[in-house]
Amino acid sequence: MSTYDDNESKFIRKAKENPFVPVGMAGFFAIVGYRLLKLKNRGDTKMSVHLIHMRVAAQGFVVGAMTVGVLYSMYNEYIAKPREAQKAVQATEQHK
């Protein structure tokens, strides 16, 4: 059974691996909080319409953060790491 510290370190490790996950979560909660505060000043808008707009905005932010995170990880995997490997190979060839 895992302890609280194990779960916390797992979250921190995952956040370091995928930095856009906490950004997506923070954006989701920020949008939901903002829209809940705006709830009392919604005017003639029906409650269901207001909640649908809130859900769409929050989900859109999360999907955007996930997309940016995937692009970031693809950049690291296919562009940044091969460049580092190529530089390492060139450095070893120069030392020969």
Order of alpha helices (4+ residues) and beta strands (2+ residues): alpha-alpha-alpha-alpha
